[in-house]
Amino acid sequence: MKLTPDRKLREDWLIAGMFAAGAVSFTIAFFLQTIEDPFALACVVILTALCEALSVKLYFDGRVSISFIGTLLSAILFGPLGGVLAAASVAMTGYFTASRNPRKLVFNFGHETFSAFLAGVFLMAVGISGTSHDFHRPVGTLLGGVTGAAILFTVDAWSVSAIMSVTSGRSMRSSYRDNFAWLLPHYLVLGVVAAGLSVIFTQLGITAILVMALPLVMSRYSISQFVERTRENVLRLERSNDQLQHAYVEIRDMSDQLRDAYTGTLESLVTALDVRDQETRGHSVRVAQHSLDMARMLGIKEEEELLTVYRGALMHDVGKIGVPDAILLKPAKLTDEEWEFMRRHPALGYRILAQVPYLRPAAKIVLAHHERWDGDGYPRRLKADDIPLGARIFAICDTYDAIISDRPYRQGQSPDAALAEILRCSGTQFDPKVVEAFEAAFPRWREEDPGGARKPLYLPAWKQENDAPGRAAS
């Protein structure tokens, strides 16, 4: 991840500060103690470096080794100087066998030597470190080893958490909690192992340490076999995940294409309906677009819900397919019986659309698109919130478009006149909350071209009555 200049500067300062702490600790350690058995120290340091060289690479960017035991053992047996020498060997070995990253080398040398120095100083202060120490008190030695392990682990873990926090932007606390906190018991147990080895050293010498270290070093083979198989399984799962992701993208793209094809089919059907009833050419598409706009303003964000509103508004008059031309295009006033037949078109439209599974939600809007907020609509005389939200949205968009559009028997009125009419009918014909959304959208809508419709040779009488003031247009 590319760091911002500010984070890069903070990272540089953190690395420099940690290196300075380590370098100072490394230098001071040489003045605190003299080494009584340099050969034994060299053996432990070399063994520690060997453990780091045989570390096992994990399937992510990380490694696991038992060099922690060697560093703590050096601090117990040889004090701060032994600790910093072992820690420095770990940092150098990690550089040559793993990352080859100079910045990591500088940072790792700093925090590892600093933590080893603090652990060594503590052990020296409580009288545990040194090859001449009386290790015949195993409880005190074990407690010292556990405490030294806690110091060594805590300083290392929080140092790495700090650099992770700078590079990732997360807090130090969360970086420590997610990556290191759960490892503390493991390292405390390693502290017990290191303390036990120090007791063995005092009894049997460095040869015993080398012999006891063999099982630990050989355990590397078992660990590597386990991790290798784990890595293979993880990589296999990652490949499977990539394949599933690729398949998901393909399916999603196909779904989008199908959705667009469905929408195109619906728009073509609406165009065919407009050919039959040319007086409202383009009305359904305009109303559908306005309904979609208002749905977003009312907080509808799910794509499927938005599509349902759009399709319901687009197909609101599909039921008129079942209305005979003698009624639909009748130039004279409709009889009561003919009006009763005309009012069946919402239910006819619902039955047509409900047979198509993906249109069933939109069919509910079609069924309710002539309902009124006060319950005086049809076909079911629904009231208030019992009316689907999409139908309440549609009712306002439909009325607005009908008022501002030209009709053969009148010129379209101004958008301001449509606004006044809709406000007048708020709470009776229209949902007041949806009216508020319409008011918010109105300044943008009034700038649109209403788009006049082609005028038919004659005017259906039922259209004149439906377009009368105070009635929602169809």
N, C-alpha and C positions, 0 to 999 in steps of 0.2 A: 504494500500500500504506500502510495506516495504521500509524504508528510508535507504539511503546510510549513512555510518558513518559520512560523512561531513554534510549532511542535519540533521542527528540526533543531532549532536553537536550544530548546529545552532538553532535547535528547542529548545534544552535544555537551551541554553543561552537566547533565546527570552522569554521562560516561566519564567526563573529565574529573568530576568530583569523586566518583567511586574509585577511579584509578588512583587519584591522589591519596584517598584514605588507605587503599591497599598498599601503595608504595611506602607511605609513612609507616604503616604497621609492619611491613616487611623489614624496613630498615631498623626500627626500634627493637624488633624481636632479637636481632643479633647482639644487642647490648644488655638484654635481660637475663640471659642464661648462657652457661657454657655446656657444651655437649660432652658427656662422659664416654659415650659409646658411639662415635661417628659411623662405625661400620654398621651397627644395628640401625641407626637412623637412615643411612643410605639404602639399606635393604628395604625398610618400611616405605620410604619414599618411592623407590623403584617399583615395589609391589603395588603401591597406590596408583602410580602411573600406568602400570600394566592393567590393572582393573579398569581404568578409564579407557585405555586403548581397546580393551575387549568389550566395551559397552555395546549394547544392542540397539540398533536403530528401530524406532517405532514406525508405524505406518504413516504417522503425521510428522511434523518437523520437531522431533524430539528424540532423546536417547535415554536409556536406563543403564545404570552401572552400580557397582558396590564400592566405588572409590570413596564414598562418604565414610565408610568404616576405616579406611586407611588414613584419611585426614584426621579423624577424631582420635584414632589410636596414636598417631604421631604427636598430637597435642597432649594426650594423657602421659605418654612415655617421655617425651622430650620437651614439653612446655610450648610456649608461643613460637619458638624458633622451629621446632619440629612441625607444628601445625602449618605455619606459613610456607615452609618448604614443600610439604605434601600438597597444599592447596595450589601453589604455583605450578607444581608438576602436573596437576589435574588440568589447569587452564592451558598450559602449553601442549599437553597431549591432546586435549580436545581440539585445539587449533589445527594441529598437524594431521589428525585422523578424521576430522569431521568438516567443520565449516570453512576453514581457511579464510575467515573473515577477520581482518585486523581490528575492526571496531568491537566485534564480539570478544576477541582475545583481550583487548584492553579492559573492557567492562568485566569479563569473567575473572581476570586476574585481580581486579580491584575488589570486587565483592567477596570472592572466595578467600583471598588472603586476609581481608579485613575480618571476616567472620571467624576464620581459623585463629587469628590473633586474639580476638575477644574470648573465644572459647579457651584458648591456652592460658590467657591471663587469669581467667576465672579459676581454672583448675589449679594454677600455680598459687593463687591467692588462698584457696581453701586447703592447700597442702596435699593435693592428690597427684600432681604431675611429677615426673622425674623418675629415672630408672632406679634411684636409690630409695624411692618412697616405699613405705611398708604397706604392701598390698595384701597383708594378712587379714585386713578388715574388709571382707568382700562386699558387705552391705554398703559401707561408705563409698567404696570404689564404684559400685554399680550406680548408686545415686549420683555420684559425680559424673559418671559416663552419660547417664540419662540427661542431667542438666546441661552438660557440655553439648550433647546432641541437640537439645532444644535451642541453645544459643546459636549453634552452627546452622541449624535448619531455619530458624526464624530470620536471622540476618540475610541469609541467601534468598529465602522465599520472598521477603518484603523488598529486597533489592530488585529482583526480577519482576515482581509485581509493579514496582515503580516504573521500570522501563516499558513494561507492557501498557501501563496506564498512559504514558506519554504517547506511545505509537498508536494506540487504539482509541484514545479519547475516553475510555472508561475510568471509573474511579479506582484508586489503588486498593481500596477495601474489597470491591467486587472482583477485581482481578485475583487478589489473594484468596478470597473465599472460593471462587470457581476453580482455581488451578492448583492450590497448594494446601488449603486448610485440611482437607481430608487425608493428606499424606503424613501429617504430624505423628500419629501413632506408629506408622511404619518406621519413621526415622528414629523415634524414641527406642523402638526395639533394636534398631541397628546400634544405638548408643549402648545398649546392654551387651550386644555382641562385642563391640570395641572394648568395653570395660573388662569383659571376660577374657579377651585376648591379652589385655595388659597384665592380668593376673598370671596367665600361663607364661607370658614372657619372663616375669620375675622368677618363676619356678624352673623353667626349662630353657630359657634363652631364645635367641632369634631363630634357631633351627626349628623349634616347636612352632613359632609363628608361621614360618614358611610352610611347614607341614600342614598346620591347621588351615592355612590359606588355600591349599590345593582344592579342597571341596568347594570353597566359595568360588574360586576361579573356574573350576569345572562346571559349576552350576550355570555358568554362562552359556554352555552348550545347550542345556535344557531350556534355558530362557530363550535363547535364539530360535530353537526349534518351535517353541510355543508361539513366540512373536511372529516368526515367519509364516506359520500357518494362519495365525490371526490376521496378518497383513494380507495374505492371499484371499482370505474370506472377505475382509473389508474391501479390498480392491474389486473382488467379484461383485460384491453388493453395490459398490459405486458404479461399476459398469452397468449392472442391471438397472440401477436408479437412472443413469444417463439414458438408457434405452427407453425406460418408462417415461422419462421426461420428454424425450423426442416423440414418442408415440402420443403423449398427452398434447403436445404442441400441434401435431398433425391432426388429431381428433378435434382439437379446439378450432383449428383453421377450417376444417371441414364443416364443423358446426356453424361457424360464422358464415361460410359460403351458403350453407343450407338456409340459415336464417335470412340472409340477404335475398336468396332465391324465393323464399316464402313471401317476404315483404314485397318483392317485385311482382310476384303473382297476384298478391292482394291489390296492389296499386293498378295492375292491368285490369283486374276485375272491376275496380272502382271506375276506371276510365270507360269500360264497357257500359257501366250503369249510367255514366254521364252522357254517353251517346244516346241512350234511351230518353233521358231527361235533361236536355241540353241547357235548360234554364239555370241549373245549378252547377255547370261545368267548373271543375276545379275546387268546388266548395269542400268536398270531403278531405282532400289533401291539405288544404289550408287549415281546416279545423283540426286535423290530426297533428299538424306541426305546432299549432298554438297549444293544443292539449299537452303535447310533449314538453313544451316550454314551461307551462304552468305546473306540470307534475314535478319537474326539477325544482322549481321555486318553492313547492310545498314540501320539499325534503325527500322525495322519492329518488333513491340513488341506485337501487338494484336494477341491472340491465333488463332482467325479465319483467319486472314490474313496469318499467318505462315502455318496453315493447308492448305489453298488454294494453296500456293506456293508448298508445299510438294505434295499435291494430283495432281496438274497440272504436276509437273515434273515426278511423278510416272506413270501417265497415258498418257504421251505424245504420245506414239505410239499405243494407243488403237484403233485408226482408221485403223490400218493395219489388223484388223479383217476382214474388208471389201475388202482387197486386195487378189485376187486369188493367190494360191500357185504357179501357173504357172508364175506369175510376181514376187511375193515376193521371191521365191526361185530359180528363173531362173539363171542358171550358166553362161549363155552367156550375151552379152551386150544387154541392153534394147533398144527397138525401141523408136522413139519419141512419138508414141502413148502410149506405155507402160509407158514411163516416165511421160506423162501427167496424166495417171491414178494413178501412184504412188504418184504424188504430190497432189492428192485429199485426202490423208489420214489425214491431219490436220482437214479438214472440216468434214470428216466422223467421226473422233473422237469427234469433237465438237458436232455434232448432237446426237451422242450416249450419251455423258455425260450430255448435256443440258436437257435431258428428266428427269434427277434426280435432284430435287430442290437443295439439298445441294451440288451438284457437279457443278452447273452452273457457279460459279465464277472460278473454276478450268478449266472449259471447255474453257474459254477465253484464258487461257495460252496454252492449247492444240492447239487451232486454230492458235495461233501466234507463235508457237515454231520454225518455220522455217523462220520467218521474220528476216531481217537484218537491222542494224542501218542505213545503207546508202540507204535503200529502195529497195534493189535488191533481196529481199526474196520473199516468197510465203506463202499463196495463195493471200493475198490482197495487197502486196507490201507496207506494212506500213513502216513508217520511224521514226527514233529517238524516241521521247517521246510518239508518238502515239502507240508504241508497249507496251503492258502491262509489268510492271516491272518484274513480275514473269517470263515472257517469255524471257526477256533480261538476267535475272539471269540464267535461264535454259540453254540458248545458250552457255554460257561460261562453265558451269559445264558439259554439254553434250560433248562439244569439248574436254575438258581436259580429261574426262574419256575415250573417244574414242582413243585419241592419246597414252595414257599410257597403254591401255589394249592390250593384244595379239589378233591378228586376224589370221585366217588360212593362209592368204596370206602374213603376215608380223608379226614380233615381235613388241610388244609394245615399244614405245620410252620412253626415260627418262622423269621424271617430268620437268626437266629444258628445254628439247626440247619443251614440251607442253607449258611452260611459254613463251618461245620465240615466238612460233607461235601465241599465244593469244595476246601478246603485239604487234606483227606485224599487227594483224587484228583489233587493237583498233581504233575506229573511222570509220571503214568501215563495218566490220561484227558485231562488238561488241560495246556496250555502254561504253565510256571511264570511266565513274564513277564506273560502275560495274567492269570494269577491275582493277581499283584501289583497290576495295574491294577484288578481287581475289588475287592481289599481297600481300595484308595483310594476307590472309588466306593461301597462298601458302606454307610458311615454315612449317606449321602444316600438310598440306595435303601431302607434299612430303614424310613424314615419314610413311604414310599409306601403307598397302599392297594393290596393285592395284587389286589383285584377278583375275587370269586368267580365261577365259571362256572355256567351253568345245568346241572343234573344230568340226564343221560339216563335213560331207563327201565331200561336195562341197561348193563353195562360190557363193552366188548371185552376179551377175555382178554389180547391182546397188549399192551394199554395197561398192564395190571397188571404184567406182567413188565418192560416198558420203564421204568416208574416206580419199580421196586424200587431200594433203596439201592445206590449204587455204579454205577448205569447212567444214562446221559444220557437225559433225557426226550425224547419225540418231540413 
